Amino acid sequence: MAQPEHAGGMKVLVVDDALDIKIYLGELLKKWGFEVVFANDGLEAFERLEKDNIKLVISDWVMPHMSGVELCRRVRSAPLPHYVYIILLTGRNADNDLLEGMEAGADDFLTKPFNAEELHARIKAAQRVLRLESTLEQRNRALTHANQELQKSHDIIRRDLEAAAVMQRSMLPESECAQGLNLQSLFCPAAVVAGDIFSYLKLDDCHLAFYHIDVAGHGVRSAMLSFTLSKVLSASVEEGSPVKQPNPDHPGSDLITTPAAVVAELNRRFQDKDEAIPYFTMIYGVVNTATGHVQMCQAGHPNPFRISPDGRVESLGSGGFPVGLLANAEYENIDFKLHPGDRLFCYSDGISECMNPEDQPFSTERLADHLLQSCLQPLPEMLVSLRDSLQDWRHGAPFDDDVSLIAIEFDHAHAA
């Protein structure tokens, strides 16, 4: 008889308490190219399976100590390292007997007396199943290994992002009172790292600059640009900061750059034809802390609000072009004054466009109303109230865009 494909010395366990059956099966299997081992009953067979790499079992149904059906149950409940294919030899042919064997975990049946060619065909089928099981096992091991490596990489990236988030938060200003201004902020990033960045810069004894930037997109790319912008704006004149320039009439002193010129310079530096650098919107302004005069440039950012202690709300600005989109974009200065007790709010569109579960935006109108209703609260409490309102609006869901805001209050005591 022809050998089955890839018999290759595959080990087969024959389980039977009848010596003549074992001899007959043993001769057939050896002729077909298999290595044969024997057991007298199910108990002895299970012990062999626990110790040896055997994947194919041909077992009698009725045996002392442990029957073939009981052996099936024991094998299927045991944590063996591989699948064991079981062919039961039986003189039974009642439907309920075959059903019992299948429920116990038998893969195939052969009724005694059996035909050698039929057994040969059943074994070939078993080999195909076992080869498939082996292939799937190898693929599962490879997939498990790949998943483990992916998890390691993910953990490394997560730790790096968390470290970057700590660094990003360290670059944000602390709440403080400086040069007669009460400076407060709100920051709730949508991801681990954010594309929003803001800060204050002391330019001289009576001028303080502020900026609020929202880089398009989310995640690492946006955060990297926000890092870069923060470094550029906080650099010294010698390092190329656009916020000041050398005074040609007084060597060793610097001139304060107008906000529109600062934004125009950033637009020149951050043009990218390959779109590798995302565009960004921003507010950049300079406050005269002695007089309350503010000069400000708006570049595609939401209109800031000025709110007075008596409840008047004013929307400032008219839009402007985002930075990095148009090489020849022109930017304008906006001039206004903060009076004692006035508050200036610059915010990202992550607030006005914050969506609730019904897909409704928080809106600039709702923001203005909230700021107005809480205008008599101390500024820190006012911003906590706003944060809570936004979280309630989201019904506790994470923000899907960075939420940030800076608030500047002109102090009564320092007004000129």
C-alpha positions in Angstrom: 0.0 0.0 0.0 1.2 3.5 -0.7 2.4 5.6 2.2 0.4 8.7 3.1 2.0 11.9 2.2 4.4 13.2 4.8 3.9 10.3 7.3 7.6 11.1 8.1 7.8 8.9 11.3 4.7 10.6 12.8 4.0 8.9 16.2 0.6 7.2 16.6 -0.7 5.9 19.9 -2.7 2.6 19.6 -4.9 2.0 22.6 -6.6 -1.5 23.0 -6.6 -4.3 25.5 -6.7 -6.9 22.8 -3.2 -8.1 21.7 -4.3 -9.2 18.2 -5.8 -5.8 17.4 -2.6 -4.0 18.6 -0.4 -6.3 16.5 -2.6 -5.9 13.4 -2.8 -2.1 13.7 0.9 -1.8 14.5 1.9 -3.7 11.3 -0.4 -1.5 9.2 0.8 1.7 10.6 4.5 0.8 10.3 3.9 -0.2 6.7 2.4 3.3 6.1 5.4 5.0 7.6 4.3 5.8 11.2 6.1 5.2 14.5 3.7 3.2 16.7 3.4 3.2 20.5 0.9 1.1 22.5 -1.3 1.4 25.6 -3.6 -1.3 27.1 -6.3 1.1 28.3 -7.3 4.8 28.5 -5.5 5.4 31.8 -2.2 4.2 30.5 -2.8 6.1 27.2 -3.4 9.4 29.0 -0.2 9.0 30.9 1.7 8.5 27.6 0.0 11.6 26.1 1.1 13.7 29.1 4.8 12.7 28.6 5.2 12.3 24.9 4.6 14.4 21.8 1.7 12.3 20.3 -0.9 14.0 18.2 -2.8 11.0 16.8 -4.6 8.3 18.8 -6.5 5.2 17.6 -8.4 3.8 20.5 -10.8 1.0 21.3 -14.1 2.1 22.9 -14.6 -0.6 25.5 -11.5 -1.1 27.8 -10.9 -1.8 31.5 -9.9 1.0 33.9 -10.7 3.8 31.4 -12.8 3.5 28.2 -12.1 5.2 25.0 -14.9 7.7 25.6 -13.5 8.5 29.1 -10.1 9.0 27.5 -11.6 11.5 25.0 -13.1 13.5 27.9 -9.9 13.5 29.8 -7.9 14.6 26.8 -10.3 17.4 26.0 -10.2 18.8 29.5 -6.4 18.5 29.9 -4.1 21.5 29.2 -2.0 19.5 26.7 0.4 21.6 24.6 -1.1 20.6 21.3 -4.3 19.2 19.7 -4.7 15.4 19.9 -6.8 13.8 17.1 -8.7 10.7 18.3 -10.2 8.0 16.2 -12.5 5.6 18.1 -12.8 2.0 17.1 -16.2 0.6 18.1 -18.5 -2.3 17.5 -21.4 0.1 18.3 -23.3 1.8 15.6 -26.4 3.2 17.4 -26.9 6.9 16.8 -27.0 7.7 20.6 -23.6 5.9 21.0 -22.0 7.9 18.2 -23.5 11.1 19.7 -22.0 10.2 23.1 -18.6 9.7 21.5 -18.8 13.1 19.6 -19.8 14.9 22.8 -16.9 13.4 24.6 -14.5 14.8 22.0 -13.9 12.0 19.5 -12.9 13.3 16.0 -13.7 10.2 14.0 -15.2 6.7 14.3 -14.4 3.4 12.6 -16.7 0.4 13.1 -15.3 -3.0 13.8 -14.5 -5.0 11.8 -12.8 -2.2 9.9 -11.3 -2.1 6.4 -7.6 -1.3 6.2 -8.1 1.1 3.2 -10.9 2.9 5.1 -8.6 3.3 8.1 -5.9 4.6 5.8 -8.3 7.2 4.4 -9.3 8.3 7.9 -5.7 8.7 9.0 -5.0 10.8 5.9 -7.9 13.1 6.9 -6.4 13.2 10.4 -3.0 14.3 9.1 -4.6 17.1 7.1 -6.4 18.4 10.2 -3.2 18.1 12.3 -1.1 19.9 9.7 -3.7 22.7 9.6 -3.7 22.8 13.4 0.1 23.0 13.5 0.1 25.8 10.9 -2.4 27.7 12.9 -0.5 27.1 16.1 2.7 28.5 14.5 0.9 31.5 13.2 -0.7 32.1 16.6 2.7 32.0 18.2 4.1 34.4 15.6 1.1 36.7 16.1 1.5 36.5 19.9 5.1 37.4 19.6 4.3 40.3 17.3 1.6 41.5 19.7 4.1 41.3 22.6 6.7 43.3 20.6 4.0 45.8 19.5 2.9 46.2 23.2 6.5 46.9 24.1 6.8 49.5 21.4 3.4 51.0 22.5 4.6 51.1 26.1 7.8 52.9 25.1 5.8 55.4 22.9 3.3 55.9 25.8 6.0 56.6 28.3 7.7 59.0 25.8 4.4 60.8 25.2 3.7 61.1 29.0 7.2 62.5 29.4 6.6 65.0 26.6 3.3 65.9 28.2 5.1 66.7 31.5 7.6 68.8 29.6 4.7 70.6 27.7 2.9 71.4 30.9 6.2 72.7 32.4 6.4 75.2 29.6 2.9 76.6 30.4 2.8 79.6 32.7 1.8 79.4 36.3 -1.1 81.5 37.4 0.4 84.7 38.8 0.0 88.4 39.3 2.7 90.2 37.3 3.1 93.9 36.5 -0.4 94.7 37.7 -2.0 91.9 35.7 -3.8 88.9 37.0 -2.8 86.1 34.7 -4.8 82.8 34.7 -5.2 79.9 32.3 -7.3 76.8 31.5 -5.7 73.8 29.8 -7.4 70.4 29.0 -5.6 68.5 26.2 -7.6 66.1 24.1 -4.6 63.7 23.7 -1.6 63.1 25.9 0.2 65.9 24.2 -1.5 69.0 22.8 -1.3 71.3 19.9 -2.4 74.3 22.0 0.3 76.4 23.6 0.2 79.8 25.4 2.4 81.9 27.6 3.3 85.4 28.8 6.6 87.2 28.1 8.0 90.1 30.1 9.3 92.5 27.5 10.4 95.4 29.8 9.3 97.0 33.0 5.9 98.1 31.6 5.2 95.8 28.7 4.1 92.2 28.8 3.4 90.1 25.7 0.9 87.2 25.6 0.2 84.6 23.0 -2.3 81.8 22.5 -1.6 79.3 19.7 -3.7 76.4 18.3 -1.8 74.1 15.9 -4.0 72.3 13.4 -4.6 68.6 14.1 -3.8 66.6 17.2 -1.1 64.5 18.7 2.7 64.4 18.2 3.1 66.4 15.0 1.0 69.3 16.4 2.7 69.1 19.8 6.1 69.3 18.2 5.2 72.5 16.4 3.7 74.0 19.5 7.0 73.2 21.4 9.0 74.9 18.6 6.8 78.0 18.5 7.1 78.3 22.3 10.9 78.2 22.0 11.0 80.6 19.1 8.8 83.2 20.9 10.7 82.9 24.2 14.2 83.1 22.6 16.5 86.1 23.1 17.1 88.7 20.4 20.5 87.1 19.8 18.8 83.7 19.3 16.5 85.2 16.7 13.3 85.9 18.7 10.8 87.9 16.6 9.3 89.7 19.6 12.2 92.1 19.9 14.8 93.6 17.6 18.0 95.6 18.1 17.5 99.3 18.5 19.8 100.9 15.8 19.8 104.3 17.6 20.7 102.8 21.0 23.1 99.9 20.8 22.6 97.4 23.5 18.9 98.1 23.8 16.0 96.5 22.0 12.8 97.6 20.4 9.5 95.8 21.0 8.2 94.3 17.7 4.6 95.1 16.9 2.2 92.1 17.1 1.4 92.2 13.4 5.1 92.1 12.6 5.7 89.2 14.9 2.9 87.1 13.3 4.1 88.0 9.8 7.6 86.8 10.7 6.2 83.5 12.0 4.2 83.2 8.8 7.5 83.7 6.8 9.4 81.1 8.9 6.8 78.4 9.0 5.8 78.1 5.3 6.0 74.5 4.1 5.1 73.6 0.5 5.2 69.8 1.3 2.6 70.3 4.1 4.9 68.5 6.6 4.4 71.5 8.9 0.7 72.1 10.0 -0.7 75.6 10.0 -1.8 77.3 13.2 -4.0 80.0 14.4 -2.9 82.5 17.1 -3.4 85.6 19.1 -0.3 87.7 19.9 -0.6 90.9 21.9 1.4 93.4 24.0 0.0 95.0 27.1 1.2 98.3 28.5 0.9 97.4 32.1 1.0 101.1 33.2 -1.8 102.4 31.0 -3.8 99.2 30.1 -3.3 99.9 26.3 -3.3 96.6 24.3 -2.0 96.1 20.8 -3.0 92.7 19.4 -2.8 90.7 16.2 -5.4 88.0 15.4 -4.4 85.2 12.9 -7.4 83.0 12.2 -8.0 82.6 15.9 -11.4 82.9 17.6 -12.3 86.5 18.6 -11.2 87.3 22.1 -13.7 88.6 24.6 -13.2 91.7 26.8 -15.6 91.7 29.8 -16.0 94.7 32.1 -16.9 94.5 35.8 -20.3 96.0 35.0 -21.2 93.2 32.7 -20.4 94.5 29.2 -19.1 91.9 26.8 -17.2 92.9 23.7 -15.9 90.5 20.9 -12.6 91.8 19.6 -11.0 91.3 16.1 -12.3 90.2 12.7 -10.4 86.9 12.0 -7.3 87.2 10.0 -5.4 84.5 8.1 -4.0 81.4 9.9 -0.2 81.3 10.0 1.6 79.0 7.5 -1.2 78.9 4.8 -0.5 81.9 2.6 3.1 83.2 2.1 2.0 86.7 1.3 -0.7 87.0 4.0 -1.0 90.5 5.6 -1.7 90.9 9.3 -3.1 94.0 11.2 -2.8 95.3 14.7 -5.9 95.8 16.8 -5.6 98.6 19.5 -7.9 98.8 22.6 -7.6 99.5 26.3 -8.2 97.5 29.4 -9.8 99.5 32.2 -9.5 98.7 35.9 -11.2 95.3 36.5 -11.5 94.5 32.8 -10.8 90.9 31.8 -9.5 89.7 28.4 -10.1 86.1 27.3 -8.3 84.3 24.5 -9.4 80.8 23.8 -9.1 77.9 21.3 -11.9 76.7 19.1 -11.8 73.5 21.2 -14.1 75.4 23.6 -16.6 77.0 21.2 -16.7 73.8 19.1 -16.9 71.4 22.0 -19.7 69.0 21.0 -22.2 67.4 23.3 -23.6 63.9 22.7 -26.4 65.4 20.6 -23.7 66.9 18.3 -24.4 70.5 19.4 -21.4 72.9 19.8 -20.9 74.7 23.1 -20.7 77.9 20.8 -19.2 81.3 21.3 -22.6 82.7 22.4 -22.8 80.1 25.3 -19.1 80.9 26.2 -19.8 84.6 26.3 -22.9 84.1 28.4 -21.0 81.8 30.8 -18.2 84.4 31.2 -20.7 87.1 31.7 -22.7 85.2 34.3 -19.6 84.4 36.3 -17.8 87.8 35.8 -18.1 88.7 39.5 -16.3 85.5 40.6 -12.6 85.6 41.3 -10.8 84.7 38.0 -9.5 81.2 39.1 -13.0 80.2 40.3 -14.4 81.5 37.0 -12.1 79.2 35.0 -12.9 76.2 37.2 -16.6 76.8 36.6 -16.0 77.0 32.9 -14.1 73.8 32.9 -16.9 72.0 34.8 -19.5 73.4 32.4 -17.6 72.0 29.4 -17.2 68.6 31.1 -20.9 68.6 31.9 -21.6 69.6 28.2 -19.6 66.5 27.2 -21.5 64.4 29.7 -18.1 63.3 31.1 -16.7 62.1 27.8 -13.1 63.0 27.0 -12.6 66.2 25.0 -12.1 65.5 21.2 -10.1 68.7 20.7 -7.7 70.6 23.0 -9.4 73.0 25.3 -7.3 76.0 26.4 -7.9 79.6 27.5 -5.8 82.5 28.9 -7.3 85.2 31.0 -5.8 88.6 31.7 -7.3 90.9 34.3 -6.2 94.5 34.6 -5.7 95.2 38.3 -7.4 98.2 39.9 -4.4 99.0 42.1 -1.9 99.3 39.3 -4.0 101.3 36.9 -2.5 104.6 35.8 
